[in-house]
Amino acid sequence: MARVFSRLRPNDLIWNYWVNNYLLGHGPPAFDVLYWNNDTTRLPAALHSEFLTIYQHNPLAQAGALTVRGSPIDVSQITCDAYVLAGATDHITPWQACYRSSRLMGGQRKFILSTSGHIQSILNPPGNPNAIGKRGCSPALAPRRRPRHLLATAPTPPWLKHRGRMCTSRKDRMRNATATETKTINIKGTRVFVAIQRGDGSGPPLLLINGIGANLEVFDPFIDALEKVGRKKIGTIRFDVPGVGGSPPTLFPVRFRGLARLVAQLLDTVGYQEVDVLGISWGGGLAQQFAHQYPQRCRRLVLVATSTGAISVPGRPSVLAKLLSPRRYLQPSYLASIAPTLYGGIFRQRPDLARAYAHLVRAPHGLGYYRQLLAGVGWTSLLWLHQLRQPTLILAGNDDPIVPPVNARVMARLIPRARLHIVNGGHLSLLTEREQVAPLVYHFLREE
């Protein structure tokens, strides 16, 4: 088991010692935590295999999917109090997964987000000046009262300040715990992680489709801004594309047409016949495909920072080349270094905001990212955009290095019932300019 975990971070846990100890002949540094960690327990082969199967298929997330000695396991039936501790830099059990796991259990739950990794998050001694713990219902985004942690050194951007709400009472905890329903659904063998927030019934929910490699939590700032506009509450449906976030990759690559079919099947499973659809960047292409392929199921369409695909005006090659790899999701420092060039807008003035944005993202599966790239290779909507009959709102940033705003103007001319709004921002204006964008989307969706 220890060797399996080491292979999750080979540069740090394998090659580092190979070079330092074997090639250079240096003695291993004194490190009490690693010494303690080296005192491993050998597992029987059958138990080891079962552990790996659980890690791969995650049956504990679905009631009754795992059976022990004839008894189906449902963690929601655990009604005792639970104290769940996670590490901010844990590579074995990422804190986002720990948080979602805590929400599966019944009873009272307290979630603590500690600093450090898999072991040191537990071993942080009292009084350690580098150790902080945050408690609350939305741990990812707990306020950082003391900028002692590496990720807290950058000033909090305006578009992330909403994440600083702490749950100070049992009533608050229960309200936040039930506001969003998250679950993994099985669609003909494809498991998809879904988050649903119920609206007030004044209109269909808004289906949100994310950009390449981005997990559903990235939409959180926009959804919170949307809830503050108007009196009517718009319900939302978000999902992780296979290979991203909580959705494992599919066995074979799926093109946009197949992904649109998957979205339709997802809506069938969660019980919605008609939705409004918002797609950003890569997700905007899938949103166009869904609206074209299932026109009766898409009432209104919102396209953000997107284009017509292969036949469009591309960004600069040096910018697009950075999208060929998921490296920016894997290395926050690399994301910070390329954010001004890649995303434009406010990131040009505040490149430090990239580290704050990194709080929202979760590294995609390697295969999942590249299969998303393959899904759109050669695809274009240019030939049939004139057939779309849905009222369409097209939003674009005037400083978008990935998708130049001229693409939005082209789509606005081709789609019969389209309206165009150019935002003073970059590729991620849906997040960075949410106070400006959210009212535009709200009034478009709820207008008579």
N, C-alpha and C positions, 0 to 999 in steps of 0.2 A: 504494500500500500504506500509506504514512504517513497518508493521509487516512482510510482505513478504520480504522486504529488510533485516530485522533483521535476518530472517531465512537463509539468504545467509552466514552469519558469526555468527552462534549461540554462539560460545565460547566467542566472544568479545562483542556481542550486546545483548545477553540474559543471559547466565549462569554467566558471569562476575558480573552482577548486582544482580543476584539471590544470589550468594554466598556472595558478599561484603555487600550488603544492607540488605538482608533478614536473611541469616544464621549468619553472623558476626555482624549485627547491625550497621555497619558503615554508616555514611552519605555519599551521593553521592558527589564526588569531584566537585569543581567549574570548569565548562568547558563551556565557552560561546558558542562554536560552537554547542555542543550537546543540549544546552538549546534552541538555535535558531532552531535547527533541530527538536525539539520536538513539535514545533508549526505547527502541520500538518493540511492538508486540507482533509476532508473526501470526498471520491469520490462516486458517484452513483454506484450501483452494476453493472449496464450494462457497464459503462465506465471502471470500474476496470477490469471486465472480458475481455473487448476488449483490454485493455492494456496488460494483460497477454497473450492473443492470439497473439498479435503483437510480444511480447518478445519470444514466443515459435516458431513461424513460420517465423518471420523476413520478412514480405511481402514487406517492403520498399526497400529491397535490389534487388527486381525484378520489372522491369518496368511493371506497370499495374496490379500487384498482389493485391494491396489494392485499394479499391474504396470508395470514400467519396461522398455521395449524388449523386451517378450516375457518378462521374468523376474519371477515373483511375488516379492513382498517379505515376508519373515518376520523381524521384528526379534529374535525369540527365538534366531535363528541367529547373532546377533552375540555372539561369545564372547570378544572382547578386553575388557580392563578398561575400566570406564566411570566417569567422574567427572561427576556431575550436580549442577549448581548452580541453585538457585531463589531467587526473591525473595519475602519474606513479604507484600509489598503489590503484587506484580506483577498488573496488570489485564489484560495481554495473554496471558501464559501463567501462570495461577494455580499456586501451588506444589503444590497438591493434585494437579493434572493432571501436573505434572513428576514428582512422586513415583510416581504410578501408571505413568507412562511408563517410569521407571527400572526398575520391577519387570517390565516386559515383556521386557527384554533378558536375554540369557544372560551367562555369565561373572561376574566379580567386579564389584560395583557399590558405589560410595560416593556417598551423597546428602548434600549440604550445603544447609541452609536459611539463607540470609543475610537481613539486613534490607534495607529499601528496595525499590525497584520494579524494572522491567524492565531498566533500564540501570545504575542505581546499585548494584544488588546485585553487579554484576561489577566496578564501578569503585571499590568501597570500598577505600581505601588502607590499608596496614598502619599500625597505631597509631591509627586513627580511633576515638575513645572511644565513638561511637554505633554502631559496626559490630560485630556479633557473628555468628558462624556456628555452627550446631549440626549435629553429625554423628550419624547413627544410623539404625536401621532404621525407627523410627517418628518421622520428623522433626517432624511437626506438634506432637508432644507432647514434644519434648526438654526437659530441665530448664533453667530459666532461672537460671543461677547468679548472674548479675549483672542486677539489674532496670533495665537501661539502655534496653530497648526499650519503646515505648509500651504494648504489649500485656502487658508483664511488670510493670507498676506495681502491679497489684492482687495481693494475696496469693493463692497457689495454693489453691483450695478442696480440701477433703478428697476430693471425688468426682472430682478430676482429677489427684490426686497419682500415681495409677498410670501416668499418661502419661509420667512422668519416667524411664523406663527407657532407658538407652543400651546399644547393642550393642557390647560391648567386645572381642569375639573373633569370629573367623571362624565358629566353631560357632554362636554366638548369632545372627549375621547370617543364616546359612542357615536356622536353625530359625524365625526370625521371618519370613523371606522366603517360606517354604513353608507357614506355618501357615494363611494365608488365601489362597484361590484367587480371584482377581478376573478377570472377563472380561466382554465385551460380547457378548450373544447376540442373534440376529435371530429374532424371532417373527412370521412372516408380514408382514415389512416394518417391524415396530416393534422398534427396537433398545433393549435394556434392559441396564443395567450391574448386575452381580450379584457378590456376595461370598459365598463358601462356606467354612465351617470344618468339617472332618470331625469327627464324634464317635467314640466307641468302639464303636458298634453296639449299645449296650444299649437303644436306643429310637429312634424317628424323630427327625429333626432338628427344630429350632424355627425356623419361618418368622417373621421379624420384619417388621412393616409399620409404617412411620413416620408421623408427623403431617404436616400440610400444609406443603409447602415444605422439609421436612427431608431431608437426604441420609443415606445409610446409615451414614456414619462417626459420626453422633450416637449410635448404639447402642454404640460402643466401650466406654465406661465400664461399662455394664451387663453386656456380654459378659465383660469381664475379671473382674467380680465374680462372675458365674455360674460361671466356670471354677474359682474358689477354693472352691466349695461341694461337698462330697461327693467320692466317689471316681470316680464315673462322669462321663465327659465328654459333655456334650450338644452335638451338632453344631448349627450355625446356618446359615440361609440369609437373606441380606439383599439387597434390590434397591432401586434408585432408580426411583420411579414416573416414567413419561414426563414430561419437562419439569423434572425435578429432578436435581441432581448430575450423574452421568455419562450419564444417559438423555435423549436429545433429545426434544422434545415431539412428540406425534402430530399428524397433519395436521388432524384434527377432534377435538372434545371427546369423551370417553368417560365414560359413566355408571358407577356402581358395579358394575352387572351385567357390563358389558363389561370392567372392570378385574379382576373376579373371574375371568372367563374367561381374561384375560391371565395371571393368576397360575397358573391350572391349566396353561396351555400352557408357562409358564416351568418349572414343576415337571416336566412331561413332558420338556422339553429337557435339564434337568440330571439327570434320571434318578431322581426320587423320586415314588412313588405316594401315600404317606401322610406327613403331617407334623403336628406340633403348631403352633398358630398363636398369635402374640402381636401385638396391635395396640394402638397408643397414639393417643389423641385421634382425629383424622381416620382414621388407620389402623385404629382400633378399629371404625369403621363398616364399612370394607372387610373386616376380619376377620370380622365378623358376616355380611356378605353371602356371603363365601367359604364359611363353615361351613354356611350355609343352602343355598347353591347346589350345593355339592359335599360333602355330609355324609360320603360314604365316603372322602374324602381328608383330612378334618380329624379327628384322633383326640381332641385336647384343645384347649381354647380359653382364652386369657388376654386379658382386656380391661382396659386401663389408661387411666384418665382419659378415658373416652368416654361416649357416650350413645346413645339410640335415634334420633338424627337430628332431622328436622324437628319431630316430635312429642315434645318433651322439655322439661325445665326449663332455660331458657337462662341464661347468665351475664348480667351487666349489659350493657346496650347500649353503654355507653362503652368497655367492655373488648372486646366482640365487634367493634366498629368498627375496632379496631386490627388485626384479622385480615384485613380486606378488602384489604390491600396487603402486598406482600413487603418493604416498606421496612425492617423490623427485620432482615432478612437482608442487606440492602444497606449499612446504616449501623450499625456497632457502637455508635456513640455514642447513636443513637436507641434501639437495643435496651437499652442500659444505663439509659436514662432511663425506659423503660416497663416493664422487667422486674418490679419489685416489684408494680405494678398488674396486669400481664398474667399472670404465672406464680404469684404468691403464694409461700407457703411460706418457705424460707430466703432467697429473694431479697428479702423485706421487711426482714430484718435485715442482709443482705449484698448490696446492690444492685451492688457492684463485681464480684460473681461473674458478672454478665452478660457482661463482657468475656472471662472465661475460657470461658464457654459459647460465645462467638462463635468461639473457636478451632476448634470442632467443625463449625460449619455452613459451608455453601457456598451462595452466592446462587443461587436457582433461576432458571430461565428465566422471563421475565415471563409469557409465554403459558402456560407449564406451571403456574405458581402459580394463575392465574385458572381454568384448566381443571380443576384439582383442586377449586376452590371450586364450579364448575358441576357436577362429578360428584356432589356430595352435595346439591344444591339439590332440595328436595321429597322426598328419600329418607327413609324411616323403616323401622325394623325392628320397631316396636311391634306390628304386626299378626301377625307370625309368630315372635316370639321364643319363644313357648311350644312351638314345634315343634322347637327345637334339642335334640338328644339328647346332645351332647358334654358331658362333665364340664367345667365352666367356672369359672375363677378370676377374680373381678372385684376390681380394685384401684382405689382412689380416694384422693385427698388430701383431708384435712379442710379445707384452705385453698386450694381450686382456684377461681380467679375465672372461668375459661373454662367448665368443666363442673362445676357444683355437685354435691357428693357425693350429693344426693338422687337423681340419675339412676342412680347405681350401685345404690342400694337398690331402685329400681323394676326394674332389669334382674335383680337377684338374686331378686326375687319372681316374675318372669315366666319365667325360664329354669329348667326343672325340676331340673337337676343342678348348680346354681350354688352357689358359696360366696363370701362377701363379706369383704373385709378393708379397713378404712379406715386409711390410713397418715397419720402426722403429717407432712404436707408439702403441697406445692402441685401445680400441673399437671405439673411435670417431676420428680415424686417417683421415677420409674423411674431417673433419673440422680442426683438429689441425695440420695435415701435408698436408694441401691443396696445398701448393706450390710444393710439391713432387707428390701428387696424381693427381692433375688436368692435368698436361702434359701427364701422363700415360693414363688417360681416353680419352683425346682429340685425341692423336695420334692413339689409338686403334679404336676409332669411325670413324676417317677420313682417315685411311689408305686404300690404293687401294686393 
